[in-house]
Amino acid sequence: AHLGLFLDRPTIGCAKSRLIGAYDEPKTNKGNWSPLYDKTERIGAVVRTRTEVMPLFISVGNQCTLEDAIKTVLQWTSRYRLPEPTRLAHQKVTDMRSEINFPSEYFQYQEETDKFLFKNKTDKEKWVVREFLSVLGIDFSEEELISVKDVFPDIVFKSKVYGSVEFEVKEIIEKDRKPHKEIKKSLEKAKTATSASDFLTPYRPKKIDFQEIVKRIDEIIIKNKTCQDVTEKINLLLYENFTYTELNESFQIPHFEEWKKWRSVSMIGNRKDCRVFWASETAPDFIKRHYKDKQ
């Protein structure tokens, strides 16, 4: 909007997530949309740019109506969720990020922090799926793990045995914790280290209830606005990255009916322990098998 005012040109707001406002989920076909409201004021629209894919949040920038903004976004959207100008700009930034090379000596001392310092989000998602399959004892090749850009889900496991298995990957951590800041601090410490003792940190044992982890998962599932027609085809895979030394195993799932809207809900822990909380009858056999074993 500010650029439009400065250049005296029409501009449109297009975002993948909601900043503020309330809305009803639009129907699942491309072109369906519903108004976005801040109290009683209509501030934008929630637009389905591809059938059975998460919607975009469209707003008026400058010198255009909301209806014109919706029409323009749909005209510029073809195979992907994002309109082409936005998608190409996003892809360019992603490519530029992947070309950044960190000094190799930064990473010589760490194994655990490597998983958070991938060149892009896709590497991290593949790592989570890879760990999950390995813990379950599933044979796979790297070529079978396919990243999906701009659309739901994140990773597709194209298995010769199990067919096409789609994963949506989410990380679970404590509220207000910033892993990347922790890693940055560790890297800065490594740059100035002169002996092994410089890498030591005080041992502070921490016990948590597993219920706390389940609560964080529940918050993510409740917050998710994707329609059930999509989630029932997707396997939700969570990566638990809590910091603790002892875990109380007792727990209850607050809104289990919401969890059941997914094809399956599983979690791989940072200690490589695996849990399958839910698996529907249409879930892959290797996930259903693990779910039934734990019942």
N, C-alpha and C positions, 0 to 999 in steps of 0.2 A: 504494500500500500504506500509506504513512504517513497519507494523508488518511482511508483506511478505518479505520485504527486509531483515529485522533482522533475520527471521527464515529461509530464503532462501526457501520459499514455495509459491505456486500459491495463489493469493488472488483476490477477486472480490468485487467491490463496488456495493451496492444495497441500494437505498434510496426511501422513499415514496414521497419526494418532490424534486423539482429542486433547485439547488444552483445557477448555472449560465447556460447560453446557450439558444439557440432557437431551436424549433422543430415543425414539423407538427404532428398533432394528429394522432396516428396510428389507423388502422381500429379496429372494435370492438371485433373481435374474439381472443381467446387465441392464443398466438404465433405471432400475428401481432406486428410489431415494426417499428419505424422510427428513423433515426439518430439524435443525439443531437449535435449541432454545437456551438462552440465559434468563431464567425466570420466565417472564412473559415476552421477552424480545427475541425475535428470530434472528440469529447471528450467522447462520450458515446452513449447510445441507450435508447429510451423510449419504454418499452416493456409491452404489455398487457398480464398479467399472468392469468387472468380469463376473460371470455367473458362478455362484457358490464360492466366492473369494471375499476376503475381508474388505469392507468398504473404505473409501477415502473421505476426508473431511474437507469440504469445499466452502470457501467464504469469498465475499466480495472484497476486492482490493481497491480499485479506483475506476471510475467511468464505465461501470457495467452493472447489470442487475444480477441477482442470484441465479435466475433462470438462464441468462446468457452464460454465466460462469459454468453452470452444470453442463449446458450444451457444448461449450468449448472443450471442457475436460473429456467428455465422452467422444467427441470428434477426434481427439488426439490420442485416444486409447485404443490399442488393437490387441496384440497378443498378450500384453502384460497388464498388471494391475495399475501401474503408474502411467500417466500420459507421457508420450515420447520425449518432449523437451526435458521434463523432470527426470525421467529414467536415465536418459543419456548423460545428464549432468551428474546424477548420483553415481553412475557407473564410472565416469571419468575420475571422480574424487576417490572412489574405491581403488581404481587402478593406480592412482598416484600414491595412495597410502601403502599399497602392496610393494611399491618400489623403494620404500624407505628401508635402509639397512642399518641395523643397530650394531655397534662394535661387538665383536664376538666375545671379548673378555667379560662383557657384562653378564653372560649367561653360563660361564664355565662352572659356577658354584651351585647352581640351582636346578632342581628337577621339578619340584612342586609348582614353582612359579611359571614354568614354561607354558603350562596349559592356558595361562591368561595373557600371554604375550604373542599370540599368533598374529600374522600379518593382517588378517581380517576375520570377521565373524564366522565365516564358513569353516575355517580350519578348526575353530573351537567346537562348532556343532558336530563336525565329522569326528573329532576326538571323542566326544561324549557317546555318540552312536557306536564307535569302534570299541570303547571300553565296555559298553552295555552288551554288545554281541559277544565279546571275548569272555566276559564273566559267565554268560549263559552257555558258553561252549559251542557257539555257532561258527562254523567255517565260513569265511568270506574273503574276498579280495578287495583291494583298494578301488579297483575299477567298478565294483558293484555299489559303492557309496557315491551317490550323485547329489550335488548341491542344486537347489532350485532357487533361482534368482527372481525377486520381485513378486513371488506368488507363495501361497500356502501349499504345502508345508516347507520345512527347512531342508530336510535330507530325505532322499528316497533310496532305500536299500533294494536294489534290483537283483534279487537272488534267483539262481537257477532252480533252487529247491523250494523256496517259499513264495516265489513270485515277487510282486512289487509291494514293498512295505514302506509306508510313508510315516515320517517322524516329525513332530514339532518339538523343538528342544528349548527348554527354559532352565535357567540357573536359579537355585534357591540358596539365599544367604540370610544372615541376620539383618534386621532392619537397621538402617543408618550405617551399615558397614560399607566401606569403599575399597574393594580388593585391589583395584589398580593403583590407588594411592599407597597402599601397603607395599605393593611391588616396587613402585617408584622409589619409595623410601629405602627399601632393601638394596636396590640397584645403586643408589647414591652412596649407601654405606659400603657396598662392595668396591666402588671406585677408590675409596680412601683406605681400604683395609690393608694392613701390613702384616697380619698374622692370623692364624686360624681362630684365635680367641676373639677376634673382632667380629666374627660371625655369630658368636654365641648370644642367646637371648635368655632372660630369666624364665624359669619353668613355672608356669602358673596353671595348675590343673583346673579344669572347668567341667562341671557336670551339667547336663541339660536333659530335659524331658523330650522324648521323641514327639510328644504332643506339640511342642513348639515348632518342629519341622513340619508336621502335618498341618498346623495352622497356617504357615506361610504358603504351603501348597494350595490350601483351600482358598486363600486370598487371591492367588493368581487365577485359579479356575473360576471363581465367582466374578472376578474383574473381567475375564475374557468375554468379548462381545460377539464372537464368531457364532454363526447360526449352526444349529445341531445337524443340519443336512451336510455340513462340512466336517464338523468334529467327529461324527460317527464313522468317518472314513480314515481318521488320523489317529496315530498312536502318540500320546503325549509322553515325552521322555524328559524327566527332570534330573538335573545334576545338583546334588546336595553338597554345598561347600561351607558348612558350618564349622566353627572352630570349637572343638571340645575334646576331652580325654575319656569321658565316660558317658554312656547313654542309657537313660531309663526307657525300656522298650514299650511300656504300656501307652496306648493311645486310642482315641476315638475319632472318626471322621465326621465333622460337623454337618456337611452338606453333601452326603454321598450320592444323592440323586443327580447332582450337578456333575460329579465325577463320571457317572455312568453315561453321560452324553458323549464321551470320547470312546473311541474303539478300544483303547486300553490306556491305563495310567501307570507308568513305571518310574522308578528312581534308581539312579546309580550314585553311590556315595563317594566321597573323596578318599575313603578307605577301600574302595572297590567292592563294597557290599551292595547287593542288588535286591530290590523289592518290586513286586508287581502288586499294586493296590487294587487294580480292577482290570478285567479282561472280558470283553463281550464274546458272544459266540462266533462273531466274524473276525476276531483278532487272530493274528498269526499263530500257528500251532506252538511255536517255541515260546511265545509269551503266555498263551493259555496254559501250557504245561507247567510253567513255573508258578503261575497263579494258583492252579489247583493243588500243586504240591505243598503250598503254604497254607492252604485252608484247613 
